[in-house]
Amino acid sequence: MNRLGFNTRVSFPTGEAARGLREGIELFRAAEQLGYQSGWAYQRHFDNYLSSPLPFFAAAGQHTSRITLGSAVIPARYQDPVLLAEAAGTADLLIGGRLHLAFSSGTDAWDDVFGPVATDARTEGQRRLARFLAGVAGRPCTPSPNVGASAARRPAPS
């Protein structure tokens, strides 16, 4: 079976992010009409590109019905894995199970913004990916090594 997909950066001129996002949604809609089975969008921070793919995919999924929507790629180093699992689960439910995610370890290029980590990028990326996979599998989340003991014992709000 042949499958046809595409990659995009969902780019936009400075000051025209809303227009660029709408055009990106239209690209996915048109690709589906042309018979593409998958579309993938890169995540890029602090540039004129898509910085948060999950809400974008949830929106694009409301304008498509068959095409698979995928990330190419999400740098795990910069993501809270539990929040990412929740956002990915929500987006996937909204688009009928068509979400596909790809991850990278990321680099230390944005540590001044997102905060440094105590290990190398690969080790940290693998740690966060394991927590993400536990979250999407519905397993209980264990306290993060970055959370103090008192926060980990705090009861959930009712």
C-alpha positions as CSV (number, residue, x, y, z in Angstrom):
1,M,0.0,0.0,0.0
2,N,1.3,3.4,-0.9
3,R,1.0,6.2,1.5
4,L,1.5,9.9,0.8
5,G,2.4,12.5,3.4
6,F,4.0,15.9,3.7
7,N,6.0,18.0,6.2
8,T,5.4,21.7,6.8
9,R,6.7,24.4,9.2
10,V,3.4,26.4,9.3
11,S,5.3,29.6,8.9
12,F,4.1,33.2,8.9
13,P,5.4,36.8,8.5
14,T,6.1,38.7,11.7
15,G,2.9,40.0,13.1
16,E,0.7,37.6,11.1
17,A,0.7,34.5,13.2
18,A,-3.1,34.1,13.2
19,R,-3.2,34.3,9.4
20,G,-0.3,31.7,9.2
21,L,-2.1,29.3,11.5
22,R,-5.3,29.6,9.4
23,E,-3.3,29.0,6.2
24,G,-1.7,26.0,7.9
25,I,-5.1,24.5,8.7
26,E,-6.2,25.2,5.1
27,L,-3.1,23.3,3.9
28,F,-4.0,20.2,5.9
29,R,-7.6,20.4,4.6
30,A,-6.4,20.8,1.0
31,A,-3.9,17.9,1.4
32,E,-6.7,15.6,2.6
33,Q,-8.8,16.5,-0.4
34,L,-5.9,15.7,-2.7
35,G,-5.6,12.3,-1.1
36,Y,-2.7,12.7,1.3
37,Q,-2.8,10.3,4.2
38,S,-0.6,12.2,6.7
39,G,0.6,15.7,7.4
40,W,3.4,16.6,9.7
41,A,4.3,20.0,11.2
42,Y,7.5,21.0,12.9
43,Q,7.6,22.8,16.3
44,R,9.9,25.8,16.5
45,H,10.2,28.2,19.4
46,F,10.9,31.9,19.1
47,D,10.6,32.1,15.4
48,N,7.9,32.7,12.8
49,Y,6.8,29.1,12.9
50,L,4.4,26.9,14.8
51,S,5.5,26.8,18.4
52,S,2.7,24.7,19.9
53,P,1.6,21.9,17.6
54,L,-1.0,20.2,19.8
55,P,-3.6,23.0,19.8
56,F,-2.9,23.5,16.1
57,F,-3.6,19.8,15.4
58,A,-6.8,19.9,17.5
59,A,-8.0,22.8,15.3
60,A,-6.8,21.3,12.0
61,G,-8.6,18.1,13.0
62,Q,-11.9,20.0,13.1
63,H,-11.5,20.8,9.4
64,T,-10.4,17.3,8.3
65,S,-11.7,13.8,8.8
66,R,-9.2,11.2,7.5
67,I,-5.7,12.7,7.3
68,T,-3.3,11.7,10.2
69,L,-1.8,14.8,11.9
70,G,1.7,14.4,13.2
71,S,4.5,16.3,14.9
72,A,7.9,16.4,13.3
73,V,9.4,16.7,16.1
74,I,8.6,17.8,19.6
75,P,11.8,18.4,21.6
76,A,11.2,16.4,24.9
77,R,13.8,18.4,26.8
78,Y,11.5,21.5,26.8
79,Q,8.2,19.7,27.7
80,D,6.6,18.9,31.0
81,P,5.8,15.2,30.2
82,V,2.6,14.9,32.3
83,L,1.1,18.1,30.9
84,L,2.2,17.0,27.4
85,A,0.5,13.7,27.9
86,E,-2.7,15.4,28.9
87,A,-2.6,17.8,26.0
88,A,-1.8,15.0,23.5
89,G,-4.7,12.9,24.9
90,T,-7.1,15.8,24.6
91,A,-6.0,16.6,21.1
92,D,-6.2,13.0,20.0
93,L,-9.7,12.6,21.4
94,L,-10.8,15.8,19.6
95,I,-9.5,14.5,16.2
96,G,-10.7,10.9,16.5
97,G,-7.4,9.1,17.2
98,R,-5.5,10.6,14.2
99,L,-2.6,12.2,16.2
100,H,0.9,10.9,15.7
101,L,3.8,12.3,17.7
102,A,7.5,12.2,17.1
103,F,10.0,13.4,19.7
104,S,13.6,14.4,19.8
105,S,15.9,14.8,22.8
106,G,16.4,18.5,22.1
107,T,19.5,20.6,22.8
108,D,20.7,23.0,25.4
109,A,20.1,26.0,23.0
110,W,17.2,27.3,25.0
111,D,18.2,26.4,28.6
112,D,18.3,30.1,29.4
113,V,14.6,30.2,28.7
114,F,13.3,26.8,29.7
115,G,15.8,26.1,32.4
116,P,18.9,23.9,32.5
117,V,18.7,20.2,33.4
118,A,21.2,18.2,35.4
119,T,21.9,15.6,32.8
120,D,22.8,15.5,29.1
121,A,20.0,16.1,26.5
122,R,19.6,12.4,25.6
123,T,19.3,11.2,29.2
124,E,16.8,14.0,30.0
125,G,14.8,13.4,26.9
126,Q,14.5,9.7,27.6
127,R,13.4,10.4,31.2
128,R,10.7,12.8,30.0
129,L,9.6,10.4,27.3
130,A,9.2,7.6,29.8
131,R,7.0,9.9,32.0
132,F,5.0,10.9,28.9
133,L,4.4,7.3,27.9
134,A,3.3,6.4,31.5
135,G,0.9,9.3,31.3
136,V,-0.7,8.4,28.0
137,A,-0.9,4.8,29.1
138,G,-3.0,5.9,32.1
139,R,-0.4,4.7,34.7
140,P,-0.2,6.7,37.9
141,C,2.3,9.5,37.8
142,T,5.1,9.1,40.3
143,P,6.6,12.2,41.8
144,S,9.0,13.9,39.5
145,P,12.6,14.2,40.8
146,N,12.1,18.0,40.2
147,V,9.2,18.2,42.7
148,G,9.8,18.6,46.4
149,A,8.6,15.9,48.8
150,S,5.9,18.2,50.2
151,A,4.4,18.9,46.8
152,A,4.4,15.2,45.9
153,R,2.4,14.3,49.1
154,R,-0.1,17.1,48.6
155,P,-3.7,15.7,48.2
156,A,-5.4,16.3,44.9
157,P,-8.0,19.1,45.0
158,S,-11.6,17.9,45.2
